[in-house]
Amino acid sequence: MIDGITTYGSTELMEYLGEVIDPVFICTIGTTETSLIPGLSGAGATPELTEYTPAADSELMVFGTVKCMEEIPQTVVGKAAAPTPAMLTKASLEIADIPFIIADAGCKIKPNIECMRLGNEYGRDIRTGKGVLNPLEIYENAHELGAELARRHPMLIIGESIAAGTTTALGVLRALGYDANEKVSGSMPHNPHDMKTKIVDEGLENAGLNPETDNIDGLQAIGAVGDPTLAAVTGFVLGVDEQIPLILAGGTQMAAACAVIKSIKPAFDFSKINLATTVYVVGDETADLLGLLKQIDEDITLHSVDPKFEESDHDGLKNYLDGFVKEGAGAGGAMFTALARGVPVEKLRKKIEKTCS
């Protein structure tokens, strides 16, 4: 048992991660114009700035600062700003000495870094029923990259950064027939479930899709009401093809990715992958991540990571305790990786505080 980690399922992959040499972290970034809908996402100071968040997150991970915008993305609560979860990811990967790759699945605002380009189209507003114009292109490029990385590394940790990702995840889960309304998480204490449901309803109607009567496949669901990162994560996982174990670093979005994986490959062995996210997602009383995962497959293990920010001297990090931000840029999976590889939770928290200062 590791202080800071609660496991729902098997600890086998966690133990393997603690011993394996040369795992690699992938942060998949993308944009959906769905994030421009006012009141939907807290992943930016204004709806317009949410489109900068994925690019800014990746620049923070590489440089420790941003180049695509003037200020580091953050959620201001009272007098204290909740740091973007990319800072948690950066601190965790540094302290655990884990290399990382940035993969651009489709960003409207491009980061000023070298990264793998998986597609040339950013995500559109899913209310149009055409959320992703090129899901197959993204999937195939990610599939190829996943296969290549599986030949080079014994384990992958895959995260994502996209604003409004829980809404697009809801869209894909609903399209694939899952009972997901009022079960997805969000980046604000108030989870606008009614708004998310209405957005998805409009998107499915405009796409001409009825989950109760139509046989909708995973990539079709992404194309209608999903986002570019979902196509990429699915491609990575199926490109690896169960050759090596995987950690999916995230909550609701990674549940949606699992649903797409199951749609494309019904016999997929989900004991080969674990989800790792923050305690702020797992404990979100406005959502039900564990329930979603049980709908998809009984063999999916979930790890909940608690960095114990209540003990922090950093006021901004304490905002996570009140339901702000919760997760992003693979922060939960990155912290999980550091803890699984022997970094004490207090040492990890101090590193995060220093990185965020």
N, C-alpha and C positions, 0 to 999 in steps of 0.2 A: 504494500500500500504506500502511495506517494502523497505526502502532504501537499494539498492544493488541487488534487485530482480526485474526482468521484467518477467511477466507471459504471455504466449501465450495460452490462454484457461481459464480453471476454477481455481479459488483460493481456492476451497473447501478443498482439501487435505492439502494445505499449512496452512490454518487456523486450521485444525484438528491437524496437526503436532505441531503447537504452543501450543496446550493445552494438548495433550495426555501424559500419564505417562508411562515411561519405554519402549520407542521405542528402537530398536537395529539395529546396522549397521553391514552388512556382506561385507567383502572384499574378492572377489573370485579371486584367482590367478591361472595362468596357463602359459604354454609355447607353442609356435609354432615355429618350425624350419624355418618357413618362414622368421622370423626376422633376420636370418643369411645372407639373400640376401643383398649384399652391396648396400648402397644408399636408402634402403627402409624405415628404421625406425631410428628415432632420440632418441629412448628410451634407450640409452646407448652410452658410448664414442666410442665403436667399435661394429660391428655386433656381435662379439663373446660375448661381455659383456651384450648384450640385454637379453641373457638367464638367467642372474643373477638378472635382474631388479625386477621381481615379488617377488622372495624370499627376496631380499633386502628391497623392499617396505614393506613387511609384518613385517620384523624384525624391521624396523624403527618405525612402528606403535606401536610395542610392547615394544621395548627396548629404542628407541630413537637413536639407532646406528645399524650398520650392523655387522653380524658375518659370512655370507657366502662369503664375498669378503673383500678386504682391504679398499676400499673407498666407501663412499656414492654415489649412482648413481646420476649423474647430467649431464646437457648439458652445455658445456663450450662455451660461446659466447664472443669473445674478451677477456677481462680481468675478466669478471664476469661470474660465473656459475649459470645457472638457476636451482634452487632446484627441486628435484624430487617432483611431486605432492603429494606423500605420506606424505611429511612434512606438506602440506596444510591440508590434511585429518587428520593427527594426531592432529594438533593445533585446528582444528574445533571441533573434537570430544571431546577433553579435555575441551575446554572452554564451550561447551554445556553439558558436563557431560553425554555423550552417550556411553554406552558399545558397544564393537564390537567383532566380531567373524571373524577369518580367515578360509576360506574354500579353500583347495587345490584341484582344479579341474583336475590338471595334470601338475605338474612342473618338468622340467628336473633337475634343481637345487633346492633341497629341502631346505626350511627355517629351521633354528635351533630354532623352536618354536613348541608349541603344537597347532595343528590345526585340523580341520575336513578334512579327506581324502575322496574325492569323487570318485577317480579313480586312477589306477596304471599306466596309460600311459600318457606321454606328447604328445603334438601335433606335427605332422610331417609337412614337407614342403607341402603346398597345391598344388604345381605344380605336385605332384605325383598323385593327385586325391584321396589321402587317408590321408586327413588332421588330422582326429581323428579316431583312431582305435576302440574306445569304447564309442561312443556317448550315447548309451542306458544305459550303466552302470552309467555314470556320471549323466545323466538325472534322472534316478530312485533314486539314492542316494540323489541327491539334492531335488527331489520331496519329499522324506521321511523327510529330514531335514526341508524343507520349511513348511510342514504340522505340524511338531513338534513345530517349532518356532511360527507359527500362533496360537498355543494353549497357548503359554507362553507370547506372546507380542502383543500389540494392533496395532503395525505398524513396518514394516521393511524398511530399506534403504539399497539397494543392489548396491555395486560398483564392479569394476573389475580392475585387473592389468595384462596386457599382452602386450608384445611388438609386433608390426605389427598387432595389433588388428583391425585397420581400413581396412587393406587388407583382412583379413579373413571375416570381416563384409561385405565387398564388394562382396566377393565370395558367401556368403550365400544369400545376397539380390539378386544378379544376378541369382543364382540357383533357387530362388523362383519366378523369373519372374519380379522383380522390375527394373525400369529404374534408375540405381544407378551409372553408369559410370560418373566420374568427379563430383560426389556429396558427396563423403565421405571425412572426414577431415583427418588430419595427424599431426604428432608431430614436423614438420619442417615448416618454412615459405614457402619453395618450396614444393609443394605437387606433388609427382611423379605419376600423374594419369596414364600416358602411361605405366609405369612399372607395376602399380597395375592391370591395365586392362589386360596386357599381361600375368601376373602371373595367374590371374583368368581364362583367356581363356585357358591357358595350363592345369590348374587343371581340369576344366570342361571337356575338351577333353579327358584327361587321365582317368577320372572317367566314361567316356562314357555317359555323361549327356548333353542333349540339352534342355535348359529351354523353348524354343519355341515349342517343340513338346512333351516333357516328363512331366508327372505328378510327380513332385519331392516333397517329404514331407520334413518337417523341419529338422528332425534328419538325413535324408539321405543327405541333403544339408550340414549339419555340418560335417558329416562323410567324405564328399568329399572335401570340400573347406572351412571348418570352423575351429574353435579352441575349446579347452576344456571349456573355460569360457562361451561360448555361450550355450553349453549344460547344464551347471550348472545354469546359470541365468534363462533359460527357465524352468528347473526343479523346482527351487525355486518358481517362479511365479505360475506355475500350481499346485505345491504342496500346496501353500497357498489357491488356488482355490477360490479366490474372497472373502474369509472370512474376511480379514483385508486389509486396504489400503497399497499400496506400493509406494516407491519412487525408481526409477531406476536411479542410480547416474552415469551418463555418457551420451555420445552423440551418435556417429555413431554406436558403438558396441551395445548400448541399443536399437537403432532403429532396428538393425538386430535381436536382441532378440525378439522384438515385432513382427517382421515378422515371426519368427519361431513359436511364441505363436499363432499367427493368423492361421498359417498353421495347427497346431495340433488341435486348438480349434477355429474354425471360428467364433463362437458366443461369444467369450470372451468379457467381458465388460471392455473396455479400460478406462472408467471413473474411474475405481478402481485403476489405476496406473498413476503416473506422471513421466516424465523425468526431471531431474535437472542436468544441466551441466554449464560449465563456459561460460562467454560472449565471450571468445576467440574461442570457438567452434561455438557458435551460430552466431557470427559475422565473421566467417572465409569466406573470399571472394572466396576461392578456393573450397568451399563445399556448400551444401544446405541441412542442417539437417531438417529444417522446411518442405521443399519440400518432403524429404524422408518420414517423419512422416505422412504427408497428404496422400501420396500414400498408406500407410499401414492402417490407420484408422483415421477418422476425429475427433474422441473423445480423442485422445492422447494430453494431456496438456504438454507443455514444459516450464520449468522455467530456465531463464538465470541469472546467478549469476555474479555480477561484484564486486570483492573485492577492486577495485580502486587502483591497484598497481601503477598507475601513480603518486599517492600521497605518495608512499613508499620511505623510505630512503635506502632500500635494492636494490642495483644495479641488483642483480641476479633475483629478482622478476620482475623487469622492463623488463626483456627479454621476459616474457609472453606477453607483449604488442606488441612485434615485431613478434609474430607468433610462438615462440619456445614453445615446450611442450604442452601447451594449457589445458590438462586434463589428468587424470589418477588416479588410485587407489580410484576412487569415490570422487575425490576432490571437484568437483562442487556440488555434492549431499550433501557432508559433510558440506561445507560452507553454502549451502542452509538450511540445518537442523539447524545450529547454528543461522543464521539470523532469520529463522522462529520462533525459540524459544526465541527470544528477545535479542540476542547479537547484539549490534550496529556494523555496518560495520567497523567503525574506530577501535573499540576495537578488532574485529576479525582480522583485518589487522595487528595490533600491536602484537597480539598473534602469528600470522604466522611469522612475522619478527623475533620475539624472538626465535621461534622454529627453524627457518632456520639459525640463527646466530651461 
